[in-house]
């Protein structure tokens, strides 16, 4: 279903917002009172500030100002009782070991949710590792000031699903469950065809440790590895339900499809979910469940970008390509039954001109240019185990680049999606378009864009929450600074966003929170508060060298207090490792900005 409406007004408004940096946009806005206003944080220039977490120390809500700050709940490696937060464990609950025999404690916490259950408050945290990990932490909330303290923590068991793989971002469902993810699943075609361990990607090998197999031992064969590592087990949204007695039950939602899931986000109807796909030449997906509050079965759709213009991040109307219906149980049975890539597809070698022999479909995805044909009767399995490839074959767009966070603006019925970079497949032409339809044809912006998508009812799809279009709302700006200046190590304007990643919307307050995952764009990653109507941009947090801002997620009212969760992932781990002076400084931080007054 294609939606038509006039885009001229949107384009003009978007252009005005996209044009400004933080300093430029702030000008002229100070006379207008804001329902929420964070005190801004300066961009770090001193060595001390670049090693610190800097956060807004004041917030004004409805005219009342109060002190806030960054509050740490836990750091990786902290011991609470007998459990170690972030310790990776195997299928038997024993510590996973590094090559040197030490226990592997992950500094890659990517998302932590807050879940009020009964009269208790829990936090579910997942760690972006191989194997992945999730921890369930009970929190105590100080009634006097709202501050949170961990009182217990324990690992969540995923052995019934063969473990957890690279959980990235996440969300909280409207019914109060933790909805995690599994990013960058392995290429099952390569896995099936490998004849030795040398042909197995180094990225994949650490997962063998979950099954007590040493992937680096000379005696380990590729058959040993394939015997424990089933590629199609990983790459799905993951739901965790916590009970009032502090127990967690888990479910992988195979019916929602297998991609490099950054996160899945469920809309207020409790049925429609959007799924972002991280990487190069990826897709954008929508799942409509059969039943409210039940993601175990439904129909999956892939977005097709129909470009109208390329200004200000571009503007497109969206078609939604039906990829078919499926349920968790059927897809899981196919996985555990040993379904391989060759059971799903026939393969032909692409021609030099980018075409395929008759009967095969030419596609371009993360795995490159391929000519594929679905094996008879395998359409439903293909749609869920090879979602991106199948979507491309059906005509959906697989040219997006570094597709990250998703959030919903209930005030204006608008979805936001962060694109960390506009590059490669999103540009016009080049090797990342060879063999594909070249739907997206935009100027390169390595600093990224946050897109807006207007939500409309769709009778054919059967949802009131279908995205009609996609257009740039706020963008980073490439900038070259003098080598001898304070901002020499930044390639994006320091007064604008760089490589937007996880995002959250503060309902009722016209405020989009944007977290960054940037290397050379900004030397120190930041979190921003962006006023969606005026374009005002305020920096509210910066993080130490080499870290990523993850898990910004807004909770408007938990027992009379609001919280903006914020995780500082892998300090010194992505860049500037030479500046690490003390190994303890590399431990990740799990915490929040606040506490804020309740904002229902």
FENGICOR-V406515 format. One record per helix or strand of 3 or more residues. SS is the DSSP state (A for helix, B for strand). FROM is the first residue (numbers start at 0). LEN is the number of residues. If there is no record, write none. Layout:
ss;from;len
SS;FROM;LEN
SS;FROM;LEN
This chain:
ss;from;len
A;7;11
A;21;5
B;35;3
A;46;4
B;57;4
B;63;4
B;68;7
B;108;9
B;119;8
B;132;9
B;147;8
A;158;3
B;177;3
A;187;6
A;196;3
A;201;10
A;221;7
A;230;3
B;236;6
B;247;6
A;253;3
B;260;6
B;271;6
B;279;3
B;283;8
B;293;16
A;310;3
B;314;13
A;327;9
A;340;4
B;344;4
B;360;5
B;367;7
A;378;7
A;386;8
B;402;7
B;413;6
A;423;3
A;430;3
B;448;10
B;462;5
B;468;7
B;499;7
B;510;6
B;525;6
B;536;6
B;547;11
B;560;9
A;576;3
A;582;4
B;588;9
